[in-house]
Amino acid sequence: MKKSKLLLGLSFLLIFLFSFNLESVVASDDDDDGVDDEFEDLNRRIIQIEVQDYQAEIESVLKEGNTLNALHFKILPIEEGLVVEFQFMEDNESFGEINLEFVITFQEIVEYIDNNSNGIYDEISDDLIQSYMLTEFWPINYSVLSISDVDLHYLEVQTKDGVFKAHFYVAEEFVYENNSLITPNQVKINIEINNFGYSNNNSQLALYIKLESELDFEREEETEDENKGFAINEQGLITAINQFTGFFTWQENATIDGINQQVQSTSITTDDLDEDEQKMYINYQRGINIFHDPKIGVEGLWRSKILPFPIITLVIIIVVISAISVSVAYTVYHYSHNGSITPILKDKGDDYRSFDNRKDLVVQIFEDEDPIEKLIELKDINITAISEDFVDIINKFEWESNEKEEFIAELLSLNPAERKKILNKMLKKR
């Protein structure tokens, strides 16, 4: 009993110290963009842009730090289409070496009849009605917008007939535009297709995109922006060179005639004209005005400050972990001898019940006179804690019989990243 009270007291003390430490470094967000101001300062970049009629170069350099890096974008509206070249360089001094480069080209819009009704342009089974080549452009239009005292660099490229437009946005720090967060490690692109001259009443459109990189592009199940909480419902491609990863991602929905519609993308295949390059199509439902927002950049650039950690908190953690380890020994020993892993709850009336009643959940500690000796038999111990969010997600689905318990058991055999990927897929299909 004394050991239980000591353990409980230390646990509460630990929670108190954690709370105190976290409150002492509460994130500030003076510009109301949902991102901590200190995190923004650490990742702020210097933007330089040079614009000619049919060429724009964007240089984005990390403002400070021991290891600087530079993002270089070149926008070229030419006869082959709207070309966006990207280079990433990391160097302490001169940026003399290119670590990563790739090219994305918006080449043409195809009108087709979706014979198999799968929402995707299939060159073999679907009927091609016409190809609209992106060749004739107006000169690039450049301006600087001020949003919450942040300079948002804006470049517009459009075809001479106004059917195709591309809006490029670059910012030195995090800023919201059109209800989406623009981060400083990327160029945000809003694609518009307006008043397309359809030749068939039952057709729809697909945007032909050419992909060039030293190594092939591949699908990314969860984008970095989704993982960081900067975006939701994205799809994308990545290409990794020299341990650096470039990305081309887009929203899973487009606004078509003012309504959100799902976007479908084809698999990556070999380009028609260059067998060393790749291509893909992004498919849109039929509409007069189509608005979609891809983006291009590089992953893994975020810098975070390591928060100071009080030494007293560290000492308490070590004590608590040691105490819990001793108590857990008997729990695992109990399982090895009784063959049961059913979690146990205990309320004031010593009435043991099932795991389903989570509101009465308390920590149950098993003790033994000498549980450490049992660890010799147990060898490695893996412990997984189930959070309330995890249980809430599981309970969103309908289960039959003991399916839920079996599914949870299967999930707990995976690592956290694998579990998260499976749950995200399930929620998207729900």
N, C-alpha and C positions, 0 to 999 in steps of 0.2 A: 504493500500500500504506500509506504514512504517513497519507494522508487517511482511509483506512478505519479504521485503528487509532484515530486521533483521534476519529472519529465514534462508534466503538464505545465508547470510553472515556467520552466525554461522555454517551452514552446511559445507561451504567451509573450515572454520577454523578447524572444526572437522576432515575433510578429511586430511588436511595438517598435523595436529598433529598426526593422526594415521600413515600417511606416514613417518613422522619423526621418530616416535617411532619404526616402523618396520625396517626402514633402519638402525637404530642404533644397531639393533640386527640381522642383515642379517646373515643367516645360512652360515657356512663355511663347505666345503667338500674337504679337502686336499687330501683324498685318492680316490676321484672320484668314490665312490660307490653309489652316489645318496642319501646318508643318512647324515644328519647334524652331524658334528664331536662331538658337545657337547652332542647330544642325544646318540651317540655311547658310549661316555665316561660314561654317567650315567647308561648305560645298559651293560657295559663290564663285562665279567665273567671270572673266573679262571677255567681252564680245567685241570683235572687230569685223566689219562687213565692207566689202568692196563690190560695187555693182556697176556693170556695164549693160549695154542694151540686151545682150543675149548670154550673159554670164554673171553669176554672183558667187562670191567666195566668202564663206563664213568661218572665222577662226574663234574658237572658244577655249580659253586657257584657264586652268585652275588658278584662283587668285593667290593662294598662299599654301605653303606646306613644304616639307623636305623633298618630296618627290612630286614634281609638277607633271601635268599631262595636258595635251592639246587635242581638241577635236577639230577636224577640218572638213567642211562640207563645200561641195561645188555644185551649183545648179545650172544646168545647160539645156535650154529649150532649143533643140536642133531638129534636123530632118528625120533622125532616127527615133524621135520621141522626146519626152521630158526625162532627162538623165539627172540622177542625183548620185554624185560620187562622195564616198566617205572614207576618211583616213583618221586613224588614231595613233598618236605618238606619245610615248612616255620617256622622259629624260630629265635629269637633274639640271641640265644647263641649256642645251642647244636644240633639242627636238630634231636631231639629225637623222634618226632611224624611224621608219614607219613600222609600227608593230602590227597593225591590222588595217586592211582596206577591202572595200567591196563596193559594188555599183548596183543601184536599183533603177530600172528604166520603165516608165509608164509609156508603152509603145502604141497600143491601139485599143479601140473599143469594138467589140464584136456583137452583132445582133444575131440571135439564134432562136430556133424553136426547140424547146426542151422536150424531146419526144418521149423520154422515159420519166419525165416529171420528177427528177431528183434534185432539181434546182441548181445543177452544175453543168457547165458546158463540156460536153464530151465530143471531141472532134470526129469520132467514129460513128456514134449513134445519133447525134443531134444534127439538125439542118442549119448550116451557116447561111444567114440571109445577106449580111454585108459586113465588111470590115471598114471601120472608120479610123484612118491613120492619123496619129497626132504628129503633124509635121509643120504646120504654119502657125507661128506664135507672134503675139505682140511683144514689144520689149518688156523686160521685167520692171515691175513697179515696186518701189521700196519706200517704207516709211517707218517711223518709230512711234509706238503707242505708249502712253503712260497709264499703267494700271496699279493702283495702290502704291504709287511712288516707285514702281519698278519699270524699267525700260523693256518693253516687249517689241522686239524687232520683227517686222512684218514684210514679207515679200509675196507678190501676187504674179502668177504666170497664167496666161489664158490663150487659147487658140483664137484666131482672128474672127471666127464665126461665133465665139462665145459658148460653144457647146461644152468645152472642157476647161475647168479652172483648177488651179492648185494654189492653196493659201499656205505659206510657210511661216512658222512662228519659232523664234529663238529667244530665250530669256537667260539672264545672268543668275537668276534664282527662281524658286518655285513661284508660279503665278497661275491664277485661274483665267481661262478664256473659253467662252461658249460652254460653260459648265464642265470643263475638263481641266485637269491639272497638268500644266506644262512643267517638266523638270529640266534642270540645267544640263543634263547629260544627253540631250536628244534634240532633234528637230521635229516639231509637230507639223503634220501636213493635213489640211482639210481638202479633200477631193470633192469637186462638184461636177455633175453632168446635168446640163440644162437643155431642154427643148431638143432632145435628140430626134433626128428625122427617121422615125421608124418606117420600115417598108412592109411590115406585116402586123396584123392586128393581134396576133397571139404570141408575139416574141418577147424576149427579155434580153438584158445586156450582161456582158462580162468584160472586165478590164484586164487586158493582157499585160503581164508584168515580167520583164526579163531580169534574171538574177545572175550577177557575176561575182565570183569570189575565188580565191586561191583554193579553198576547200569547199565542198558542197554545202549548201544550205540544208537544214533539217528542221522538222517541226519542233515547237516548244509547247509542252502541255500546259505549263503555268508560267506566265511571263514574270520578269523581275518586278515590274510595277504592280502586278497583282500580289505577288509575295510580300512586297513592302507596304501594301495598302494604298498605293498611289492610284490604282485603277482597278476596275472590275470588268468581267466579261470580255476578255481579250483573247485573240488568237495571234499566232506569230511564228516567225522563222528565226533561226539563229545560225551564225557561222562562226566557228572558233578557230583562231589562228594565234600561235605563239602564246597560248594561255590567256588570250583575250577573246571576248565574245561580243560580236556585233549582233544587233537585232533589227528586224523589220516586223513590226507588229501592227495590229489594227483591231478596232472594236468589232464585236460579234454582231452588232446591229448597225444599220444605216438609217438615216432619216429620209424617207421617200414620200414626197408630197405631204410632208408634215407628220408622217406616221412612222414609228419605229418598226423596221422590218429586219428579219434575220438575214445575215450575210453568209453565203456559202463560198468556200474556196476549194479549188481542185488540188489534187496531189501535185507534188513537184516533179516535173519531167524535163527531158532534154529539150533545149531550145531548138526551134525549127531551122534556124540558119547557122547556128554555131553549136556543134556537138560538145564543145567544152563548157558551155554555159547551160543554165537552167531557166525554166519558165514556170509560171502558174497563172491561173485566172481567179480573180475575185468576182463573184456573181451577184448581181442585184436584181431584185424584182422590178417589173416594169413600172415606170413612172416618168413624170415630166421633169421633176427636180430630184436629183439623187445627191445626198450629202453624206460623206463618209470620212473618217479621220484615222489614217495610218500614222506611224512615226518611225523614225530611224535614229539609232544611237548605239551606245556601247554599255554593257553591263559591268557591275562590280566596281564602280568608281566611288561609291559613297564613303565618306569619311565621318567617323563618329568619335566623340570625346569619351574617354574612359572616365567614369565618375569616381570620385574619391570614395573609399570604403573604410568606415571607422574600424579600427583594430579590435575594439571591444565586440563589435558585431561578428567579426571573423572568429574570435575566441568562442563566443556563444554558439555559433554554427557548428564548430568542431565538437563542442560538448554535446549538443543536441544530436548531431549525426551519430556520434559514438554511442549515445544512450539508445537511440532508435535502432541502431545496428544490432545491439545486444538483444533488444526486445524482439526484433524481426526474426532472429535466429530460431526462436522457438516456434514462431508462426510457420516458417518454412519446414521446420522439423515436423510440426504437427501435420502438415500437408503430406510429407513424404511417408508418414506412417498411417494416415487415415484416408488418403486419396481424395480429399475434398478441397476445392479452392473457392467454395462459396463464401463471399464476403459476409461478415457478421456485424449486425447492428446491436447496440445496447441502449435501452432507454432507462428512465428512472425506475421502472418496475422490473428491471432485469428480464424483460420479455424479449426473447430473441426472434427476429423476424427476417424477411428477405430484403434484398438490396433495393427493391422497387420503391420503398418509402424513403426517399432521399431527404425529406425535411427533418427526420429524426436521426440522421447519420451522425455518429460520433466516432472518434478513433478508438479502436479496441486493441489493447496491448496485452500480449500473452507473456507470462513470465515463467521462468523455471529456475531451479536452484543453481544450475550451471549450464546455461544454454550454449555458451561458447564452444564447449567440447563437441557439440553436435555439428558445428560447422565443418569439422574434418570429414564428416560423411557427405555434407551437402555440396562442397566445392563451390562453383560459381553460383551467384544469386542475382537474378534480374527482377527488378521491381518496377511495375508500371502503375502510375496513378491516373485514375479516370477523372477528368474534369467535368464540371457541371455542363459546360458548353458541349462537350463530346456527347453526353447523355441526351441533351436537348436535341442535337442533330439526329441522333439515332431514333428518337421518339417521333420525329417528323414523318417517318415512313410507317406504312402499315405492315405488320408482321403476322404470320400465322404460326400457331403452336409454339415451338421453342426455337423458331428461326432467329429471333433477336439474340438470344443467348449464344447460339452457334456463330452468328455473324460477328458479335463482339469478340468471341474467343479467337476467331480467325484474324480480326483486325489487331488484336493484342499480340499476335505472333509476328506482326510486321514492325518495321521501325517507324518513328513519327512522320517522316517525310512521305513514306509509302501510304500510311494511313490517311494523311491529309490529301494526297492526290486522289485516292479512291473516293473519299467523301465529297471532294469538289466535283468529281465527275458525276456522282450520284445526284448531287444537288442541282447541277446544270440540266440533267435529264428529267428531273422531277416535274 
